[in-house]
């Protein structure tokens, strides 16, 4: 950090409710100013004082001094949020530090890769969004969900929100960028000994962020599905791939319309073919699961 504080010291700053209130006040004031497009984005000392319940100006000055350099920056006109301040205050305002509230199981489209069941069920499990098969009771997909999502959405709207977030995340992952911290990803393609789709895709793309260590894992075909060439290919055929959840792709592999295979070993290369009707999109990938070239093919 630019302030030279350790992570422990930085988070210790947030143990004081007055400092958290200051960050909230700056964020809310900036939102109001942006909404009417008036005034500076920096909040003057007097404006902070008017918005925060603090005993006197000396106490406020002390707390501002503690926050400046880590969560606040001081400019000519006043105070604004640093990058760390932005991330922390959005987390606080959204209440995403809390436990997601429970919600009733929701039916969702998709197909079980294990038994072929065509109707799946989504529920909260250990604070994650779990999609499972109601027939064989096996998990099909598991992804993050925030308290803000669960509080503000329900039923099909909640399912669609998780789908859109997952789709955006994996589109970014396949570009080598961590959706969590924007750090670079290291990618390894592994063979799956017991793939649910052994005749279609037995290759797993395992991505790990070098900075925050967040991991992302998906079948090779699924990451390619979010590639711009695939999005355009399917959109032209009336299918919106760009906002679909991974579990909704299972039907393509279950019926063998999407396939993935290793076509070279030194260096490793892979081919993913996404078929739709009589047409197909053939994608060639390198060892890092990055699409190098694409080709559209029409069956005769």
C-alpha atoms as one frame of an Amber mdcrd trajectory, in Angstrom:
protein
   0.000   0.000   0.000   1.046   3.533  -0.633   0.611   4.335   3.072   3.170
   1.679   4.030   0.699   0.015   6.415   0.469  -3.752   6.684  -2.812  -5.494
   5.862  -3.431  -6.018   9.581  -2.883  -2.318  10.304  -5.111  -1.272   7.411
  -8.037  -3.426   8.520  -7.539  -2.327  12.116  -8.485   1.173  10.953 -11.993
  -0.136  10.235 -12.534  -1.332  13.817 -13.657   2.195  14.700 -17.294   2.883
  13.779 -16.595   6.597  13.241 -14.118   5.799  10.467 -16.572   3.439   8.797
 -19.181   6.195   9.039 -16.763   8.624   7.366 -16.261   6.254   4.435 -20.028
   5.798   4.110 -20.527   9.574   4.172 -17.931  10.220   1.462 -19.405   7.477
  -0.761 -22.981   8.713  -0.342 -22.002  12.327  -0.920 -20.113  11.437  -4.089
 -23.131   9.453  -5.320 -25.370  12.456  -4.760 -22.955  14.795  -6.518 -22.602
  12.408  -9.452 -26.375  12.061  -9.672 -26.933  15.796 -10.187 -23.570  16.299
 -11.924 -22.727  19.251  -9.709 -19.865  20.159  -7.420 -16.478  18.542  -6.922
 -16.065  14.826  -6.332 -14.009  15.629  -3.238 -15.819  16.198   0.043 -14.660
  19.192   2.094 -13.819  18.810   5.790 -16.908  20.810   6.776 -19.152  18.593
   4.623 -17.773  15.462   6.251 -18.360  17.030   9.661 -21.996  17.783   8.785
 -22.608  14.180   7.709 -20.841  12.257  10.484 -21.820  12.078  14.145 -18.481
  12.925  15.722 -17.873  14.844  18.963 -15.810  17.735  17.610 -13.607  18.834
  14.724 -10.443  17.645  16.469 -11.752  14.064  16.604 -12.815  14.232  12.958
  -9.424  15.568  11.938  -7.752  12.679  13.772  -9.913  10.028  12.104  -9.480
  11.587   8.667  -5.734  11.609   9.203  -5.792   7.905  10.056  -7.846   7.023
   6.970  -5.889   9.216   4.543  -3.340   7.314   2.508  -5.101   3.956   2.862
  -8.835   4.438   2.377  -8.994   8.175   1.616  -6.934  10.596  -0.443  -6.740
  14.301   0.372  -6.936  16.761  -2.515  -7.129  20.507  -2.848 -10.900  20.567
  -2.233 -11.255  17.805   0.297 -11.394  14.030   0.594 -12.196  11.220  -1.829
 -11.957   7.454  -1.777  -8.840   5.535  -2.756  -9.081   2.242  -4.631  -9.046
   0.363  -1.316 -11.622   2.771   0.081 -13.885   2.164  -2.902 -13.729  -1.597
  -2.514 -14.261  -1.537   1.250 -17.105   0.982   1.332 -19.062  -0.775  -1.453
 -18.705  -3.982   0.544 -20.016  -2.193   3.635 -22.882  -0.337   1.919 -24.132
  -3.494   0.194 -23.978  -5.500   3.412 -22.034  -8.208   1.606 -20.070  -8.967
   4.762 -23.234 -10.559   6.159 -24.557 -14.093   5.696 -26.838 -14.470   2.645
 -30.422 -14.992   3.789 -32.025 -18.351   3.089 -34.363 -18.632   0.109 -36.835
 -21.231  -1.075 -35.458 -23.689  -3.668 -36.044 -22.477  -7.223 -36.547 -24.591
 -10.324 -34.175 -23.732 -13.148 -33.540 -24.856 -16.709 -30.677 -27.196 -17.393
 -29.860 -30.880 -17.574 -28.306 -33.221 -15.081 -25.063 -34.611 -16.558 -25.395
 -37.762 -14.454 -28.986 -38.967 -14.974 -30.283 -36.747 -17.778 -33.002 -35.049
 -15.717 -34.134 -31.891 -17.575 -35.327 -29.817 -14.617 -32.839 -28.677 -11.968
 -33.184 -26.970  -8.600 -31.223 -24.068  -7.105 -30.811 -23.421  -3.385 -28.452
 -21.830  -0.877 -25.849 -24.263   0.441 -23.036 -23.159   2.767 -23.621 -19.578
   1.528 -23.144 -20.623  -2.110 -25.667 -20.880  -4.954 -26.001 -24.612  -5.521
 -27.717 -26.074  -8.583 -28.572 -29.719  -8.061 -30.596 -32.502  -9.631 -33.868
 -33.236  -7.786 -33.953 -36.738  -9.281 -30.517 -38.140  -8.369 -29.714 -35.382
  -5.799 -26.227 -34.794  -7.190 -24.699 -31.289  -7.405 -24.546 -29.865 -10.927
 -23.097 -26.376 -10.386 -21.907 -24.326  -7.429 -21.189 -20.591  -7.567 -20.906
 -17.534  -5.380 -23.958 -15.466  -4.504 -23.927 -12.253  -2.489 -26.248 -11.227
   0.347 -27.234  -8.200  -1.771 -28.416 -10.489  -4.575 -30.473 -12.694  -2.280
 -31.986  -9.755  -0.381 -33.099  -7.851  -3.470 -34.053 -10.680  -5.835 -36.050
 -13.865  -5.617 -37.113 -16.805  -7.724 -36.266 -16.670 -11.398 -34.798 -13.158
 -11.080 -32.233 -14.437  -8.593 -31.343 -17.363 -10.874 -30.875 -15.037 -13.836
 -28.712 -12.696 -11.753 -26.363 -15.535 -10.799 -26.299 -16.718 -14.432 -25.312
 -13.276 -15.734 -22.608 -12.881 -13.086 -21.170 -16.329 -13.802 -21.198 -15.668
 -17.542 -19.399 -12.338 -17.141 -16.853 -13.871 -14.796 -15.968 -16.765 -17.092
 -15.753 -14.532 -20.139 -13.144 -12.541 -18.196 -11.384 -15.687 -16.958 -10.855
 -16.925 -20.493  -9.175 -13.606 -21.239  -6.699 -14.335 -18.445  -8.016 -11.766
 -15.948  -9.282 -12.558 -12.450 -12.844 -11.223 -11.981 -12.162 -10.825  -8.263
  -9.026  -8.652  -8.240  -8.120  -8.176 -11.949  -4.813  -9.991 -11.398  -3.328
 -12.380 -14.009  -4.376 -16.018 -14.107  -2.309 -19.169 -14.456  -4.109 -21.863
 -16.445  -3.707 -25.614 -16.614  -5.767 -28.006 -18.752  -6.303 -31.364 -17.076
  -7.813 -34.661 -18.166 -10.873 -35.762 -16.188 -10.794 -39.467 -15.395 -14.512
 -39.626 -14.627 -16.018 -36.922 -16.807 -19.840 -36.836 -16.905 -19.414 -36.361
 -20.670 -16.580 -38.787 -21.614 -17.534 -38.820 -25.310 -17.861 -35.034 -25.561
 -15.511 -33.259 -23.150 -13.048 -34.803 -20.691 -10.869 -31.711 -20.379 -10.929
 -29.280 -17.478  -9.562 -25.728 -17.540  -8.218 -24.918 -14.062  -7.444 -21.229
 -13.530  -5.746 -19.730 -10.484  -5.155 -16.038  -9.813  -1.497 -15.290  -9.083
  -2.432 -12.406  -6.783  -5.552 -13.274  -4.742  -5.322 -17.069  -5.323  -8.990
 -17.310  -6.355  -9.615 -20.450  -8.412 -11.969 -21.042 -11.342 -12.718 -24.468
 -12.831 -14.870 -25.402 -15.820 -14.992 -27.836 -18.711 -12.987 -26.597 -21.684
 -16.079 -26.250 -23.866 -17.830 -24.023 -21.345 -15.112 -21.382 -21.257 -15.018
 -21.285 -25.067 -18.791 -20.812 -25.161 -18.339 -17.262 -23.829 -15.735 -16.338
 -26.457 -16.906 -13.448 -28.709 -16.868 -15.721 -31.780 -19.181 -18.167 -29.996
 -21.445 -15.413 -28.695 -21.859 -14.040 -32.246 -22.279 -17.523 -33.751 -25.101
 -18.410 -31.355 -26.740 -14.977 -31.387 -27.157 -15.250 -35.170 -29.089 -18.469
 -34.481 -31.319 -16.948 -31.824 -29.413 -18.198 -28.773 -28.124 -15.802 -26.089
 -24.994 -17.552 -24.808 -23.521 -14.422 -23.223 -25.900 -14.390 -20.225 -26.374
 -18.115 -19.642 -25.136 -20.047 -16.603 -22.712 -22.936 -17.030 -25.280 -25.508
 -15.910 -27.560 -24.589 -18.842 -24.872 -25.811 -21.271 -25.024 -29.422 -20.093
 -27.637 -30.336 -22.680 -25.185 -29.550 -25.519 -22.620 -32.013 -24.178 -25.163
 -34.600 -23.072 -26.343 -34.886 -26.680 -22.838 -34.599 -28.141 -23.348 -31.283
 -29.943 -20.356 -29.677 -28.194 -17.033 -31.506 -28.073 -13.458 -30.921 -26.951
 -10.287 -32.903 -27.632  -6.517 -32.630 -27.419  -5.068 -32.449 -30.937  -1.362
 -31.910 -30.117   0.869 -32.532 -27.115   4.144 -30.630 -27.599   3.127 -27.928
 -27.273  -0.387 -28.816 -26.197  -3.252 -27.743 -28.463  -6.961 -28.347 -28.154
  -9.954 -28.186 -30.441 -13.448 -27.289 -29.300 -16.370 -27.659 -31.695 -19.707
 -26.004 -30.869 -22.488 -27.314 -33.127 -25.890 -25.785 -33.742 -28.107 -27.508
 -36.261 -26.167 -27.948 -39.502 -23.598 -25.327 -38.550 -20.551 -25.513 -36.302
 -17.900 -23.252 -34.845 -14.468 -24.876 -34.635 -12.031 -23.275 -32.184  -8.328
 -24.035 -31.780  -6.860 -23.393 -28.303  -3.301 -23.244 -26.999  -1.933 -24.781
 -23.786  -3.400 -21.961 -21.676  -6.910 -22.650 -23.049  -6.798 -19.395 -25.024
  -8.616 -19.403 -28.358  -6.077 -18.771 -31.127  -8.316 -19.088 -34.175 -11.885
 -19.926 -35.073 -13.568 -21.314 -38.169 -17.222 -21.628 -39.088 -18.215 -24.885
 -40.751 -21.457 -25.867 -42.460 -22.370 -29.490 -42.886 -23.161 -30.667 -46.381
